[in-house]
Amino acid sequence: MGNHSTHEKGFSDGGSGASTPRGSTRGARSGSSGEIQGHQEKTENHTTSLVPVEKLGKLLAQRSQKEDGINGVTEKCFTKYLFPMYPELARQFYNYIHRNGKCKNKHIPVSTFRQQCERILAMLDDGVIIDTYVRMFSSDPEESVVTPDDLRSLLYISYKLSMDHYPEGPQTCLMINKTLTAVVRGCFNKKDSHSVGFVVRWLEENCHRLIFPVHRYCVHMLATRYRDVEARAAGGDALELGTPVLERSAWAGAAALLPVSAAWLLAATAPPLYSRPLRPPVQPHPGGTSASAAWLARLVCALPSHWAPLYASREHGLGANRFLHHTLAYRGPTLVVVEGAAEGEEGVALVVAAPQEWKDTHQYWGGPDCALIQLHPTFALVEHAPKMLYLNSCIRGYPKGLRAGSDPRKPLLAINEGFDSFTFKGVPYPLSAMEVWGCGEQSLREAQMEVKKWQVKEAERQRQVKISAADWIEHPDRYLLELAGRPQYNNSAK
């Protein structure tokens, strides 16, 4: 199995159970995931001894002997010294290697611990990584069954890791339950359980990068934690895990359409173009990370770019001219968040991912990184295809408004000319709010502001143009002034 591309995702209709396998790898996973298990066994048999894991195993065994009187690695010491901040991750990880190592006692022998950890460190294939952690959090691993609570627990660990290592310090989001519920709904579609293979395929098709922060963190701890155990240090190294940094503003608070948890979800769903990393900082994290941890973060973690707010209808007003004024001239990728609610029904939130500057034209446009994503009430990557964006505000004879969808005859999303209503998959909704976020470098936002300043100056210059006496005699404004009873136009005249 080769590595899957991180941005080539297929179409999904929201996890209704009609997912189509993609390629030979998908076909192999559609059953009992035997190919993946075979790959894992092969990796296990050919893994060479890694010094960090060997040292970690010996140190944990020593602490287990001293504190618990057990000759091996106990769950108590494993949690205390390896994942002290994440006991749920420690429990699932320990049970997984205990189960895979076929341990006969409650503790794990040092040789088994080393063998299982080296196998996890050796995983490179995206599908194997996702399959491993889905199985790790399964409440019924023998039957390869995953419940909604199992998936929620795994996603919450990923969210906590990203928020705890946020570049601006630990963060919380009041909307996390709503965000996780939408993802679980999208995967299970009111079912009580799914097979591991189904959940793995759904994650790969919709938000496959959500699982990678968990794997990166586990790899980082397995490879470096022996230093802290050896030194009996209480805290761990901070690690950047790639959540987009939302630029602070007056309207980017609790009422924003794109809270931090939604940004975390979009970063794992939209193509990597939208969360392309900036250059890592030279100085270590202000929380006191060591130089070695900062160096490792450069290698295994992507420091994200800032998502800058361009337009918010609740702040700037809702309308086509407001959208155009604040969005055009931004020469970078953008995310357009649309929210609407039908009468008596739960609202829907959609995100249009535009990989380049918006164009006011009668033709469909956009590169291969165009996407339409449904955030609420059910999460899904609705479509990911080129030439699926449309924006027309002035050309007659063609539909006006904003559209998204690869089929021009039946667009998935169609916002009307007045930007007061839209249809999604044929269902009408009143348009209640919109936001636009710029996902490019800071220089693109600065260039857009310079264009706007020039436009204001040019409009002011045009307004102050002097009119010659000959032109003024025939000017319509002169006639209007005369009708108003003011034949004298010089204020100094009496």
C-alpha positions as CSV (number, residue, x, y, z in Angstrom):
1,M,0.0,0.0,0.0
2,G,1.4,3.4,-0.9
3,N,0.6,6.5,1.0
4,H,-2.7,8.2,0.1
5,S,-2.5,11.7,-1.2
6,T,-3.6,14.1,1.5
7,H,-6.0,16.0,-0.8
8,E,-7.4,13.6,-3.3
9,K,-10.8,12.8,-1.7
10,G,-13.8,11.4,-3.4
11,F,-17.4,12.6,-3.3
12,S,-19.5,11.8,-0.3
13,D,-23.2,12.4,0.3
14,G,-22.9,12.7,4.0
15,G,-22.2,9.1,5.2
16,S,-25.7,7.7,4.4
17,G,-24.2,4.2,3.9
18,A,-23.8,4.5,0.2
19,S,-20.1,5.3,0.2
20,T,-18.3,4.0,-2.8
21,P,-14.9,2.3,-2.3
22,R,-12.0,4.3,-3.8
23,G,-9.3,2.3,-5.5
24,S,-7.9,-1.1,-4.6
25,T,-7.0,0.0,-1.0
26,R,-10.7,0.9,-0.3
27,G,-11.8,-2.4,-1.7
28,A,-9.5,-4.3,0.6
29,R,-10.8,-2.4,3.6
30,S,-14.5,-3.0,2.7
31,G,-14.5,-6.4,4.3
32,S,-12.5,-7.5,7.4
33,S,-9.6,-5.2,6.8
34,G,-7.4,-8.3,6.4
35,E,-4.9,-6.5,4.1
36,I,-4.3,-3.9,6.8
37,Q,-3.8,-6.5,9.5
38,G,-1.4,-8.3,7.2
39,H,0.5,-5.1,6.6
40,Q,0.7,-4.6,10.4
41,E,2.0,-8.1,11.0
42,K,4.6,-7.7,8.3
43,T,5.7,-4.4,9.8
44,E,5.9,-6.0,13.2
45,N,8.1,-8.9,12.0
46,H,10.5,-6.6,10.2
47,T,10.8,-3.8,12.9
48,T,14.3,-3.3,14.2
49,S,14.9,-2.3,17.9
50,L,14.6,1.4,18.5
51,V,16.8,2.8,21.3
52,P,14.2,5.4,22.6
53,V,11.4,2.8,22.9
54,E,13.8,0.3,24.5
55,K,14.9,2.8,27.1
56,L,11.3,3.9,27.7
57,G,10.2,0.3,28.3
58,K,13.0,-0.4,30.8
59,L,12.3,2.9,32.7
60,L,8.5,2.2,32.9
61,A,9.3,-1.4,34.0
62,Q,11.6,0.0,36.7
63,R,8.9,2.4,37.9
64,S,6.3,-0.4,37.9
65,Q,8.6,-2.6,39.9
66,K,9.2,0.2,42.5
67,E,5.6,1.5,42.7
68,D,3.4,-1.5,42.0
69,G,5.7,-4.4,42.7
70,I,5.1,-5.8,39.2
71,N,7.8,-7.1,36.8
72,G,6.5,-5.4,33.6
73,V,4.7,-2.2,32.5
74,T,1.5,-1.5,34.5
75,E,-1.3,0.7,33.3
76,K,-0.9,3.0,36.3
77,C,2.7,3.8,35.5
78,F,2.1,3.9,31.8
79,T,-0.6,6.6,32.3
80,K,1.4,8.5,35.0
81,Y,4.7,8.8,33.1
82,L,3.7,8.6,29.4
83,F,0.3,10.3,29.0
84,P,-0.3,12.1,32.3
85,M,-2.5,14.8,30.7
86,Y,-4.7,12.4,28.7
87,P,-5.7,9.5,30.9
88,E,-8.4,8.4,28.3
89,L,-5.8,8.2,25.5
90,A,-3.5,6.3,27.9
91,R,-6.2,3.8,28.8
92,Q,-7.1,3.1,25.1
93,F,-3.5,3.0,24.0
94,Y,-2.5,0.6,26.9
95,N,-5.4,-1.7,26.3
96,Y,-4.6,-1.8,22.5
97,I,-1.0,-2.9,22.9
98,H,-2.0,-5.3,25.8
99,R,-4.6,-6.9,23.5
100,N,-2.4,-7.0,20.4
101,G,0.5,-8.4,22.4
102,K,-1.8,-11.2,23.7
103,C,-0.7,-10.6,27.2
104,K,-1.8,-13.2,29.7
105,N,-1.5,-11.0,32.8
106,K,-2.8,-7.5,33.5
107,H,0.6,-6.0,33.0
108,I,2.6,-5.9,29.7
109,P,6.1,-7.6,29.5
110,V,8.9,-5.2,28.5
111,S,9.6,-7.2,25.3
112,T,5.9,-7.0,24.2
113,F,5.7,-3.3,25.1
114,R,8.8,-2.6,22.9
115,Q,7.5,-4.7,20.0
116,Q,4.1,-3.1,19.9
117,C,5.4,0.5,20.3
118,E,7.9,-0.1,17.5
119,R,5.2,-1.3,15.2
120,I,3.2,1.9,15.9
121,L,6.3,4.1,15.3
122,A,6.9,2.3,12.0
123,M,3.4,3.0,10.5
124,L,3.6,5.3,7.5
125,D,0.5,4.5,5.4
126,D,-2.4,6.9,6.1
127,G,-5.0,4.2,5.9
128,V,-3.1,2.0,8.4
129,I,-2.8,4.9,10.8
130,I,-6.5,5.7,10.8
131,D,-7.5,2.0,11.0
132,T,-5.2,1.5,14.0
133,Y,-6.7,4.4,16.1
134,V,-10.3,3.5,15.2
135,R,-9.6,0.0,16.4
136,M,-7.8,1.4,19.5
137,F,-10.9,3.3,20.6
138,S,-13.4,0.5,19.6
139,S,-15.5,-0.7,22.6
140,D,-15.8,-4.1,20.9
141,P,-12.5,-4.8,19.2
142,E,-13.1,-8.5,18.8
143,E,-16.2,-7.9,16.7
144,S,-14.6,-4.9,15.0
145,V,-17.5,-2.7,15.9
146,V,-17.5,1.0,16.5
147,T,-20.2,2.9,18.3
148,P,-21.0,6.7,18.1
149,D,-19.5,7.1,21.6
150,D,-16.3,5.4,20.5
151,L,-15.8,7.8,17.5
152,R,-16.7,10.9,19.7
153,S,-14.1,9.8,22.2
154,L,-11.4,9.5,19.5
155,L,-12.3,12.9,17.9
156,Y,-12.4,14.6,21.3
157,I,-8.9,13.4,22.1
158,S,-7.8,14.9,18.7
159,Y,-9.5,18.2,19.5
160,K,-8.0,18.4,23.0
161,L,-4.5,17.8,21.7
162,S,-4.9,20.5,19.1
163,M,-6.4,23.0,21.6
164,D,-3.9,22.3,24.4
165,H,-1.0,23.0,22.0
166,Y,-2.7,26.0,20.2
167,P,0.1,28.5,19.2
168,E,-1.6,31.2,21.4
169,G,-2.0,29.0,24.4
170,P,-4.6,26.4,25.5
171,Q,-8.1,27.2,24.1
172,T,-11.7,26.1,24.7
173,C,-14.7,26.3,22.4
174,L,-18.3,26.3,23.6
175,M,-19.4,24.8,20.3
176,I,-17.3,21.6,20.5
177,N,-20.3,19.4,21.4
178,K,-22.3,20.7,18.4
179,T,-19.3,20.2,16.2
180,L,-18.6,16.6,17.3
181,T,-22.3,15.7,17.2
182,A,-22.4,16.8,13.5
183,V,-19.5,14.6,12.7
184,V,-20.9,11.6,14.5
185,R,-24.3,12.1,12.8
186,G,-22.6,12.3,9.4
187,C,-20.8,9.0,10.0
188,F,-23.5,6.9,11.7
189,N,-26.7,8.4,10.2
190,K,-28.8,7.4,13.3
191,K,-27.3,3.8,13.4
192,D,-26.2,2.3,16.7
193,S,-22.9,1.0,15.3
194,H,-20.7,0.5,12.2
195,S,-17.9,-1.8,11.3
196,V,-14.3,-0.5,11.7
197,G,-13.9,-0.7,7.9
198,F,-16.9,1.6,7.3
199,V,-15.8,4.2,9.8
200,V,-12.2,4.2,8.4
201,R,-13.6,4.7,4.9
202,W,-15.9,7.5,6.0
203,L,-13.1,9.3,7.8
204,E,-10.8,9.0,4.7
205,E,-13.5,10.4,2.5
206,N,-14.6,13.3,4.7
207,C,-12.0,14.3,7.3
208,H,-9.0,11.9,7.3
209,R,-6.6,14.4,8.8
210,L,-8.5,14.5,12.1
211,I,-6.7,11.4,13.3
212,F,-3.2,12.4,12.5
213,P,-2.6,14.8,15.5
214,V,-3.3,11.8,17.8
215,H,-0.7,9.7,16.0
216,R,1.9,12.5,15.9
217,Y,1.5,13.1,19.6
218,C,1.8,9.4,20.4
219,V,4.9,9.1,18.2
220,H,6.4,12.2,19.8
221,M,5.9,10.9,23.3
222,L,7.1,7.4,22.6
223,A,10.3,8.8,21.0
224,T,11.1,11.4,23.6
225,R,9.3,10.7,26.9
226,Y,12.1,8.5,28.2
227,R,14.1,11.6,28.9
228,D,11.4,13.0,31.2
229,V,10.8,9.6,32.9
230,E,14.6,9.3,33.4
231,A,14.7,12.8,34.9
232,R,11.4,12.4,36.7
233,A,10.1,15.5,35.1
234,A,6.4,16.2,35.6
235,G,5.5,18.1,32.4
236,G,5.9,17.2,28.7
237,D,7.1,19.1,25.7
238,A,4.6,21.3,23.9
239,L,3.9,20.4,20.4
240,E,2.2,22.3,17.5
241,L,-0.4,20.2,15.9
242,G,-1.8,22.3,13.0
243,T,-5.0,24.0,14.0
244,P,-5.6,27.2,12.0
245,V,-5.1,30.3,14.1
246,L,-8.2,32.5,13.9
247,E,-7.3,36.2,13.9
248,R,-9.0,37.9,16.8
249,S,-11.6,40.5,15.9
250,A,-14.7,42.1,17.4
251,W,-17.0,39.6,15.6
252,A,-14.9,36.4,15.9
253,G,-16.3,35.5,19.3
254,A,-19.1,33.2,20.4
255,A,-21.5,34.5,17.8
256,A,-19.2,33.8,14.9
257,L,-20.3,31.2,12.3
258,L,-16.8,29.7,12.4
259,P,-15.8,29.0,16.1
260,V,-12.4,27.5,16.9
261,S,-13.8,23.9,16.9
262,A,-15.3,24.4,13.4
263,A,-12.0,25.7,12.2
264,W,-10.3,22.6,13.7
265,L,-12.7,20.5,11.8
266,L,-12.4,22.4,8.5
267,A,-8.6,22.1,8.7
268,A,-8.9,18.4,8.5
269,T,-11.5,18.4,5.8
270,A,-10.6,21.2,3.3
271,P,-7.6,20.6,1.0
272,P,-4.2,21.4,2.6
273,L,-4.1,24.6,0.5
274,Y,-6.4,26.3,3.1
275,S,-4.2,25.6,6.1
276,R,-0.8,25.8,4.4
277,P,1.8,26.4,7.1
278,L,3.9,29.5,7.6
279,R,7.5,29.3,8.4
280,P,8.0,28.0,12.0
281,P,9.1,30.5,14.6
282,V,12.8,30.7,15.5
283,Q,12.3,31.1,19.2
284,P,10.8,28.2,21.3
285,H,7.3,28.3,22.6
286,P,6.9,30.9,25.4
287,G,5.6,28.1,27.7
288,G,9.2,27.0,28.1
289,T,9.7,24.3,25.5
290,S,13.2,23.0,25.0
291,A,15.2,23.6,21.9
292,S,15.0,19.9,21.0
293,A,11.2,19.9,21.2
294,A,11.0,23.0,19.0
295,W,13.3,21.3,16.5
296,L,11.2,18.2,16.5
297,A,8.0,20.2,16.0
298,R,9.6,21.7,12.9
299,L,10.0,18.2,11.5
300,V,6.7,16.4,12.4
301,C,4.2,19.3,12.8
302,A,2.8,21.9,10.5
303,L,2.6,25.4,11.9
304,P,-0.7,26.8,10.5
305,S,-1.4,30.0,8.7
306,H,-3.7,32.6,10.1
307,W,-7.3,32.7,8.9
308,A,-8.2,36.4,8.6
309,P,-11.8,37.7,8.7
310,L,-12.7,39.5,5.5
311,Y,-16.5,39.8,5.8
312,A,-19.2,39.1,8.4
313,S,-22.9,40.0,7.6
314,R,-23.7,40.6,11.3
315,E,-21.0,43.3,11.3
316,H,-21.0,44.7,7.8
317,G,-24.6,44.0,6.6
318,L,-26.1,41.2,4.5
319,G,-26.2,41.8,0.8
320,A,-24.5,41.1,-2.6
321,N,-22.8,44.5,-2.7
322,R,-21.4,44.0,0.9
323,F,-20.1,40.6,0.0
324,L,-18.5,41.8,-3.2
325,H,-16.9,44.8,-1.5
326,H,-15.2,42.9,1.3
327,T,-14.3,39.7,-0.7
328,L,-13.2,40.8,-4.1
329,A,-9.5,41.8,-4.6
330,Y,-8.4,39.2,-2.0
331,R,-5.9,37.2,-4.2
332,G,-5.9,34.0,-2.1
333,P,-8.0,31.0,-1.0
334,T,-11.1,31.8,1.0
335,L,-13.8,30.0,3.0
336,V,-17.3,31.3,2.6
337,V,-19.6,30.3,5.5
338,V,-23.3,30.3,4.8
339,E,-26.0,29.8,7.5
340,G,-29.7,29.4,7.0
341,A,-32.8,27.9,8.7
342,A,-36.1,26.8,7.3
343,E,-39.2,27.6,9.4
344,G,-39.6,25.0,12.2
345,E,-36.5,23.1,11.1
346,E,-32.9,22.8,12.3
347,G,-30.6,25.3,10.6
348,V,-27.9,24.4,8.1
349,A,-24.4,25.7,7.9
350,L,-22.3,25.3,4.7
351,V,-18.8,26.2,3.7
352,V,-17.7,27.0,0.2
353,A,-13.9,26.6,-0.2
354,A,-12.5,28.8,-3.0
355,P,-8.9,28.1,-3.8
356,Q,-8.3,31.5,-5.7
357,E,-9.5,35.0,-6.0
358,W,-13.3,35.3,-6.5
359,K,-14.3,36.3,-10.0
360,D,-17.5,38.1,-11.0
361,T,-18.3,36.3,-14.3
362,H,-20.9,34.2,-16.1
363,Q,-18.7,31.1,-16.2
364,Y,-17.9,28.4,-13.7
365,W,-14.4,28.5,-12.5
366,G,-12.0,27.1,-9.8
367,G,-9.1,24.8,-9.5
368,P,-9.0,21.2,-8.2
369,D,-9.1,22.3,-4.6
370,C,-12.7,23.7,-4.8
371,A,-15.0,22.1,-2.2
372,L,-18.4,22.3,-0.7
373,I,-18.7,21.2,3.0
374,Q,-21.7,20.9,5.2
375,L,-20.9,21.7,8.9
376,H,-24.3,21.4,10.5
377,P,-26.6,19.7,11.4
378,T,-24.8,16.7,9.7
379,F,-21.2,17.0,8.7
380,A,-20.0,15.9,5.3
381,L,-17.7,16.7,2.5
382,V,-20.5,17.3,-0.1
383,E,-18.3,17.8,-3.2
384,H,-14.7,18.3,-4.1
385,A,-14.1,19.0,-7.8
386,P,-12.7,21.7,-10.1
387,K,-14.8,24.4,-11.9
388,M,-17.7,24.2,-9.4
389,L,-17.8,28.0,-8.3
390,Y,-20.0,30.7,-9.9
391,L,-20.5,34.4,-9.0
392,N,-22.4,36.8,-11.3
393,S,-23.7,40.2,-10.2
394,C,-24.0,42.2,-13.4
395,I,-23.9,40.2,-16.6
396,R,-27.4,40.0,-18.1
397,G,-28.9,36.9,-19.6
398,Y,-27.2,34.6,-17.0
399,P,-28.3,33.5,-13.6
400,K,-27.2,36.0,-10.9
401,G,-26.0,35.2,-7.4
402,L,-23.4,32.7,-6.0
403,R,-23.5,29.0,-6.8
404,A,-21.4,25.9,-6.0
405,G,-21.6,22.5,-7.7
406,S,-20.0,20.8,-10.7
407,D,-23.3,20.5,-12.5
408,P,-24.4,24.0,-13.8
409,R,-27.9,22.8,-14.5
410,K,-28.4,21.6,-10.9
411,P,-26.0,23.4,-8.5
412,L,-25.8,22.0,-5.0
413,L,-25.8,25.5,-3.5
414,A,-27.5,28.5,-5.1
415,I,-27.6,31.9,-3.4
416,N,-30.0,34.3,-5.0
417,E,-29.2,37.7,-6.5
418,G,-30.3,39.6,-3.4
419,F,-28.3,37.4,-1.0
420,D,-31.4,36.9,1.2
421,S,-32.1,33.2,0.5
422,F,-30.5,30.1,-0.9
423,T,-31.2,26.5,-1.9
424,F,-29.1,23.5,-0.8
425,K,-29.8,20.3,-2.6
426,G,-33.1,21.7,-3.8
427,V,-34.3,22.7,-0.3
428,P,-34.9,26.4,0.2
429,Y,-33.6,28.3,3.2
430,P,-33.6,32.0,4.2
431,L,-30.0,33.3,4.3
432,S,-29.5,34.4,7.9
433,A,-25.7,35.1,8.0
434,M,-22.5,34.9,6.0
435,E,-18.8,35.1,6.8
436,V,-15.7,35.1,4.6
437,W,-12.3,34.0,5.9
438,G,-9.1,34.6,4.0
439,C,-6.8,31.6,4.2
440,G,-3.7,33.1,2.5
441,E,-0.6,34.8,3.8
442,Q,-0.9,38.1,5.7
443,S,0.6,39.9,2.7
444,L,-2.5,39.1,0.6
445,R,-4.8,40.7,3.2
446,E,-2.5,43.8,3.2
447,A,-2.6,44.0,-0.6
448,Q,-6.4,43.8,-0.6
449,M,-6.5,46.7,1.9
450,E,-4.2,48.7,-0.3
451,V,-6.5,48.2,-3.3
452,K,-9.5,49.3,-1.2
453,K,-7.6,52.5,0.0
454,W,-6.8,53.3,-3.7
455,Q,-10.5,52.8,-4.6
456,V,-11.6,55.2,-1.9
457,K,-9.1,57.8,-3.0
458,E,-10.1,57.4,-6.6
459,A,-13.8,57.8,-5.8
460,E,-13.0,61.0,-3.8
461,R,-10.9,62.4,-6.6
462,Q,-13.7,61.7,-9.1
463,R,-16.1,63.5,-6.9
464,Q,-14.0,66.6,-6.7
465,V,-13.6,67.1,-10.5
466,K,-14.0,70.8,-11.5
467,I,-16.5,71.6,-14.2
468,S,-15.8,74.3,-16.8
469,A,-18.2,77.2,-17.2
470,A,-19.2,76.0,-20.7
471,D,-20.1,72.5,-19.3
472,W,-21.9,74.0,-16.3
473,I,-24.4,75.9,-18.5
474,E,-25.7,72.6,-19.9
475,H,-25.3,70.6,-16.7
476,P,-28.6,69.1,-15.4
477,D,-27.6,70.0,-11.8
478,R,-27.8,73.7,-12.8
479,Y,-31.4,73.2,-13.9
480,L,-32.3,71.5,-10.7
481,L,-30.8,74.3,-8.6
482,E,-32.8,76.9,-10.6
483,L,-36.0,75.0,-10.0
484,A,-35.2,75.1,-6.3
485,G,-35.1,78.8,-6.4
486,R,-31.3,79.4,-6.3
487,P,-30.2,81.0,-9.6
488,Q,-27.0,82.3,-8.0
489,Y,-24.3,79.6,-7.5
490,N,-21.5,81.7,-6.0
491,N,-22.0,82.0,-2.2
492,S,-20.3,85.3,-2.2
493,A,-22.8,86.8,-4.7
494,K,-25.6,88.9,-3.1
